[in-house]
């Protein structure tokens, strides 16, 4: 699945993927979704269970601008 499609389908969620394609700079291009959740802890739990070696974990929502704080 293309990274833009993942971000669109799982908007404002934490996503754990197995990387299937990256460019020469290491930027993610494609991956298979292993887990997704609004709870980061749930995706961390899945990360501990995964046997995939080439994974990425990221948030698909907007990162707060400098000067703002977020509480989970």
C-alpha positions in Angstrom: 0.0 0.0 0.0 1.3 3.4 -0.9 2.2 5.7 2.1 -0.2 8.4 1.0 -3.0 5.8 0.9 -2.1 4.6 4.3 -2.2 8.2 5.7 -5.6 8.8 4.1 -7.2 5.5 5.1 -5.9 5.6 8.7 -6.1 9.4 9.3 -5.2 10.6 12.8 -4.1 7.1 13.9 -0.8 5.4 14.9 0.3 3.0 12.2 2.7 0.1 12.3 3.8 -1.1 8.8 6.3 -3.5 7.3 8.2 -1.5 4.8 8.1 -2.9 1.3 9.6 0.0 -0.6 11.7 3.0 0.2 13.7 5.4 -1.9 17.5 5.8 -1.8 17.3 8.4 1.0 15.3 6.0 3.1 11.9 7.8 2.7 9.0 5.4 3.0 7.1 4.7 -0.3 5.1 1.6 0.3 4.3 -0.9 3.1 1.9 -3.5 4.5 -0.1 -2.4 7.5 0.5 -4.6 10.5 -1.6 -2.6 13.0 -3.3 0.7 13.4 -5.1 2.4 16.3 -5.8 5.8 17.8 -4.0 4.4 20.8 -0.2 4.4 20.5 0.1 1.8 23.2 -1.9 -0.7 21.1 0.4 -0.3 18.2 3.4 -0.6 20.5 2.0 -3.9 21.8 1.7 -5.2 18.2 5.3 -4.0 17.6 6.5 -6.3 20.3 4.8 -9.3 18.7 5.9 -8.7 15.1 8.5 -10.8 13.5 8.9 -8.3 10.6 12.4 -6.9 10.5 11.9 -3.8 8.4 9.1 -1.8 10.1 8.0 1.8 10.6 5.8 3.3 13.3 4.2 6.7 12.8 1.3 9.0 13.4 -0.8 10.0 10.4 -2.4 13.1 12.0 -1.1 16.7 12.2 1.8 17.4 14.4 1.2 20.3 16.7 2.9 23.5 15.8 5.8 24.9 17.9 4.5 26.4 21.1 1.5 24.0 21.5 1.3 21.1 23.8 -0.7 17.8 23.6 -1.7 15.5 26.4 -2.7 11.9 25.8 
